Every structure is written in structure tokens, then in C-alpha cells.
Amino acid sequence: MMLVPCTVESVRVHVLTNQHVVLLQAQGVRRLLPIWIGPDQAYSIATRIAGITSERPLTHDLMVDMLGKVGAEVTRVVVKDLVADDQGGGVFHGSVFLQLKDREIEVDCRPSDAIALAVRCSARILVAESVLDRSAITAESNDDSELAIFKQFIESLPDEQQPPQQS
């Protein structure tokens, strides 16, 4: 499986639907991968990127702290698959890779949780090329209608990079 390094471009909230999306930017190419995520993960990722700390540890802070205390390090996270669902969409599958002494451990997880962990420990974010090929939006796309729809979607998102309100 070919893996492409990515960074978090932004976390946004769609104004009309109040749905949250994290946009991953593939390195070296003009491709964005939108992953729809829950409000808690959006808050967790957005606050960390913005450098905002909470009074008490959020779930992902707790996980990183616990892993550190048992000597495990998050080395990388991978968005490894996109599995079709019954509604004609798909569900992203992810993994967190931990280094524990001389062992590497792979833990299955939601990509949103993996990304929230990665931004806390500066772990690499990698996406399977097959997932990018199926879901990323690219400026070099030959499908102008897809690109126009995505540009329209991006323009409907708020410009400010405010973290979503925690409920």
C-alpha cells in the first residue's frame, strides 16, 4: 500500500448542516481529502491546531498522557481504507501505530481520533494513495463539475478558523 504524507489544512463547520469536516492536504500535490467527523473530534483537532489548551485534559490529551506513561509513542497514523456503505457513501478506516520498546503495535480506529492524536504528538499523518484517488479533490481534476461542487462547498464554509463550540 502506497502511503502519502498529509497535513491538516483546516477543520471547518458547514454552516447549513452544522456538519464538521477535517481537510487533509496531501504533500507535494494540490489534493485535499475531506473527512466528515463528529463535533467532539473536530473540537479536539481544531483547538490543538489553534494552540488552545483546556483547563482539564480532553479525551485525546488523556490518551497521549496514558500512552506516554506506559512508554508507548504514537509514531504515525494512517487513513488506510474507505469502505462503501449502504447509503452510497463510505466509511474511512484508520490506524494508530505505537512504538513500545522494540514492538510496533497497530490499533484500529476512526481517522478523526487518529488525527486528533497525531496533532498532539507530532506524529506523521499518512493516507493510502487508493483513498486519495477515490476521495480527494484535486485542482488538476479533469472532472470540472466535481471541482466546481467542491469549490462551492468550500466557499459555503466559514472563513474564520474558529474551533467549534463544545457542547
Secondary structure, 3 states (H helix, E strand, C coil): CCEEEEEEEEEEECCCCCCEEEEEEECCCCEEEEEEECHHHHHHHHHHHHCCCCCCCCHHHHHHHHHHHCCEEEEEEEEEEEEECCCCCEEEEEEEEEEECCEEEEEEECHHHHHHHHHHHCCEEEEEHHHHHHHCEECCCCCHHHHHHHHHHHHHCCCCCCCCCCC
